[in-house]
Amino acid sequence: MLGLQGLRLPPAGFLLLLPFLLLLLLPAAPAPHRVSYKPVIVVHGLFDSSYSFRHLLEYINETHPGTVVTVLDLFDGRESLRPLWEQVQGFREAVAPIMAKAPQGVHLICYSQGGLVCRALLSVMDEHNVDSFISLSSPQMGQYGDPHHDDLYLNASSFLALINGERDHPNATAWRKNFLRVGRLVLIGGPDDGVITPWQSSFFGFYDANETVLEMEEQLVYLRDSFGLKTLLARGAIVRCPMAGISHTAWHSNRTLYETCMEPWLS
């Protein structure tokens, strides 16, 4: 049996340091993967400006840190009364470079009148890459005026009837194809809105000639699939998120609404 005489032991301090020295020699653990969120583009409504969306911007930054959010500062205030096709062209020029820098796609959050502007954008942009189009309390089937004169509407409307595919025009097929490029259509609205009339217009519902609200699935634009609604629903790409107790001017500042109806789709 060998004895310990003549065997030189390392100092006690070295033995204490040994575990730490071994750790230094081990390969470094890989850095945790950081989630990369798609850019978000926000389009305001009638008489609004980018300042109105400061709360929404805070919510997105808190729940999806690092997200590039662009609240477009175009056609603010009274300028939002300018012709809608003029606004569509202006917003198109603003969003195109943002989309070009986002090969994985972008999200659109469009409020009130801005929801109609964004729907037109989706129709006219051949190569848009919108993942989620979030329509926030927008009169997608129009605002109550007179539901008893459909012929007058169809002949006189130079905007809604065109993007709805209710009037024949040379670009109808191309616009429908473009609209169907969207990954998901999120519709948000509620009975206490106080402005959108009927409030179901936020979900593509509207009055019939007897002023009874017909839901989306009962509308001719859906039944004829004139611009792609029926196709989107069939592939599970339409999300409806009704919320009570929210007035029209509070949709973009309500935290519960954001967490319930918007946050889940901002991938």
C-alpha positions in Angstrom: 0.0 0.0 0.0 1.4 3.4 -1.0 1.8 6.0 1.7 1.3 9.8 1.4 4.9 10.5 2.4 6.8 12.4 -0.3 3.6 13.2 -2.2 3.2 16.9 -2.7 -0.5 18.0 -2.5 -1.8 21.2 -4.2 -2.5 24.2 -1.9 -6.0 24.2 -0.4 -6.8 27.5 -2.2 -6.2 25.8 -5.5 -8.6 23.1 -4.8 -11.3 25.6 -4.0 -10.7 27.4 -7.3 -10.6 24.2 -9.4 -14.4 24.0 -10.1 -14.4 27.6 -11.3 -11.3 27.0 -13.5 -13.0 24.0 -15.1 -16.1 26.2 -15.9 -13.9 28.7 -17.7 -12.6 25.9 -19.9 -16.1 24.7 -20.9 -17.5 26.0 -24.1 -19.9 29.0 -23.7 -23.6 28.2 -23.8 -25.3 29.6 -26.9 -27.1 32.9 -26.4 -30.9 32.6 -26.1 -32.7 33.2 -29.4 -34.5 36.5 -29.5 -37.9 36.5 -31.0 -38.1 38.8 -34.1 -41.5 40.3 -34.6 -42.9 41.5 -37.9 -43.1 45.3 -38.4 -46.4 46.9 -37.6 -47.9 49.7 -39.7 -50.7 51.8 -38.2 -53.2 53.9 -40.3 -55.4 56.4 -38.5 -59.0 57.4 -39.1 -61.0 60.5 -39.8 -59.7 63.7 -38.1 -57.0 61.6 -36.3 -53.2 61.9 -36.2 -50.3 59.7 -35.1 -50.6 61.1 -31.5 -53.9 59.3 -31.0 -52.0 56.0 -31.1 -49.5 56.7 -28.3 -51.1 54.1 -26.0 -51.3 51.4 -28.6 -47.6 52.1 -29.4 -46.8 51.6 -25.7 -48.8 48.3 -25.5 -47.0 46.9 -28.5 -43.6 47.9 -27.2 -44.4 46.3 -23.8 -45.7 42.9 -25.1 -43.6 42.6 -28.3 -40.3 44.4 -27.5 -38.2 45.4 -30.4 -41.1 45.6 -32.8 -40.7 48.3 -35.4 -44.0 50.2 -35.3 -44.7 52.9 -37.9 -47.7 55.1 -37.2 -48.1 56.9 -40.5 -48.4 60.6 -40.2 -50.3 61.3 -43.4 -53.6 63.1 -44.1 -54.0 64.2 -40.5 -56.9 66.2 -39.1 -58.9 67.9 -41.8 -56.6 66.4 -44.5 -58.4 63.1 -43.8 -61.4 64.5 -45.7 -59.5 64.4 -48.9 -60.7 61.9 -51.6 -60.1 58.3 -50.4 -58.4 57.3 -53.6 -55.9 60.1 -53.1 -55.3 58.9 -49.6 -54.8 55.3 -50.8 -52.1 56.5 -53.2 -50.4 58.5 -50.5 -50.4 55.6 -48.0 -49.4 53.2 -50.7 -46.2 55.2 -51.3 -45.5 55.3 -47.6 -46.0 51.5 -46.9 -44.2 50.2 -50.0 -40.7 50.8 -48.7 -41.6 49.4 -45.3 -42.9 46.2 -46.9 -39.8 46.0 -49.1 -37.6 45.9 -46.0 -39.7 43.1 -44.4 -39.4 39.9 -46.4 -41.2 38.0 -43.7 -44.2 40.3 -43.9 -45.9 43.1 -42.0 -49.0 43.7 -39.9 -51.5 46.4 -40.7 -53.6 48.0 -37.9 -56.1 50.3 -39.5 -58.7 52.4 -37.5 -62.1 53.6 -38.6 -61.9 55.2 -42.0 -58.3 53.9 -42.2 -59.7 50.4 -42.4 -61.3 51.2 -45.7 -58.1 52.9 -46.9 -56.2 49.7 -46.0 -58.6 47.4 -47.6 -58.2 49.4 -50.8 -54.4 49.2 -50.4 -54.7 45.4 -50.2 -56.7 45.4 -53.4 -54.4 47.6 -55.5 -51.0 46.5 -54.3 -49.9 43.5 -56.4 -47.0 42.4 -54.2 -48.1 43.4 -50.7 -46.9 41.1 -47.9 -49.5 41.8 -45.2 -49.7 38.9 -42.7 -52.5 40.3 -40.4 -54.8 43.1 -41.5 -56.5 44.3 -38.3 -59.6 46.3 -39.0 -60.3 48.3 -35.9 -63.9 49.6 -35.7 -64.0 50.3 -39.4 -67.3 50.7 -41.5 -66.3 47.9 -43.9 -69.8 47.7 -45.4 -70.3 51.5 -45.2 -71.9 54.0 -42.8 -75.7 54.3 -42.5 -77.2 56.7 -45.0 -80.1 55.4 -47.0 -80.3 51.6 -47.5 -83.4 52.0 -49.7 -81.6 53.2 -52.9 -79.1 50.5 -53.8 -79.2 51.5 -57.5 -78.1 55.1 -56.6 -75.3 53.7 -54.4 -74.1 51.3 -57.1 -74.1 54.0 -59.8 -72.7 56.8 -57.7 -70.1 55.1 -55.4 -66.6 55.5 -56.8 -64.9 53.8 -53.9 -66.8 51.3 -51.7 -68.7 49.7 -54.5 -65.5 49.2 -56.4 -63.4 47.6 -53.6 -66.5 45.5 -52.8 -66.6 44.2 -56.3 -70.2 45.4 -56.6 -69.5 47.4 -59.7 -67.8 45.9 -62.8 -64.5 47.4 -63.6 -61.4 46.2 -65.5 -59.3 45.6 -62.3 -61.9 43.5 -60.4 -60.1 40.1 -60.9 -56.7 41.5 -60.1 -57.9 43.3 -57.0 -59.6 40.2 -55.7 -56.4 38.2 -56.2 -54.4 40.9 -54.4 -56.8 41.0 -51.5 -56.5 37.3 -51.0 -52.7 37.6 -50.5 -53.5 38.7 -46.9 -52.7 36.1 -44.3 -55.4 36.9 -41.8 -58.3 39.4 -41.6 -59.1 40.5 -38.0 -62.3 42.3 -37.6 -62.9 44.3 -34.4 -66.0 46.3 -33.3 -68.8 46.4 -30.8 -72.4 47.5 -29.9 -71.3 50.5 -27.8 -69.2 52.1 -30.5 -71.6 55.0 -30.9 -70.3 56.1 -34.3 -70.2 53.1 -36.8 -73.8 52.6 -37.9 -74.8 49.8 -37.8 -72.0 48.7 -35.6 -72.1 45.3 -37.4 -70.6 47.1 -40.4 -67.2 46.5 -38.7 -67.9 42.8 -39.4 -69.2 43.3 -43.0 -72.9 43.4 -41.8 -75.4 46.0 -43.0 -79.0 46.9 -43.3 -81.3 45.4 -45.8 -84.2 47.4 -47.4 -86.2 46.9 -44.2 -83.4 48.2 -42.1 -82.8 44.8 -40.6 -79.1 44.0 -40.1 -77.9 41.2 -42.3 -74.6 39.5 -41.1 -71.6 39.0 -43.4 -72.7 35.6 -44.5 -76.0 37.0 -45.8 -74.5 39.8 -47.8 -74.3 39.5 -51.6 -70.7 40.5 -51.6 -70.0 37.4 -49.5 -72.4 35.0 -51.3 -70.9 36.0 -54.6 -67.4 36.1 -53.1 -66.9 39.3 -55.1 -63.7 40.3 -53.5 -62.7 37.2 -51.5 -64.5 37.2 -48.2 -66.0 33.8 -48.6 -62.7 32.4 -49.7 -60.9 33.9 -46.6 -63.5 32.5 -44.3 -63.3 29.0 -45.9 -59.6 28.9 -45.2 -60.0 30.0 -41.6 -58.4 33.4 -42.2 -61.1 35.6 -40.8 -61.2 36.4 -37.0 -64.1 38.3 -35.5 -63.6 40.0 -32.2 -66.6 41.8 -30.8 -66.2 43.8 -27.6 -68.9 45.6 -25.7 -68.4 48.7 -23.5 -65.9 50.5 -25.8 -66.8 53.8 -27.5 -65.5 54.7 -30.9 -62.6 56.9 -29.7 -61.4 54.4 -27.2 -60.6 51.4 -29.4 -56.9 52.2 -29.8 -56.3 53.0 -26.1 -58.1 50.1 -24.4 -55.6 47.7 -22.9 -58.0 44.8 -22.6 -59.1 45.1 -26.2 -55.5 45.2 -27.3 -54.6 42.0 -25.3 -57.7 40.2 -26.5 -58.1 41.1 -30.1 -54.7 42.4 -31.4 -51.8 41.1 -29.5 -52.3 37.4 -30.4 -51.9 38.2 -34.1 -48.8 40.4 -34.0 -46.4 37.5 -34.7 
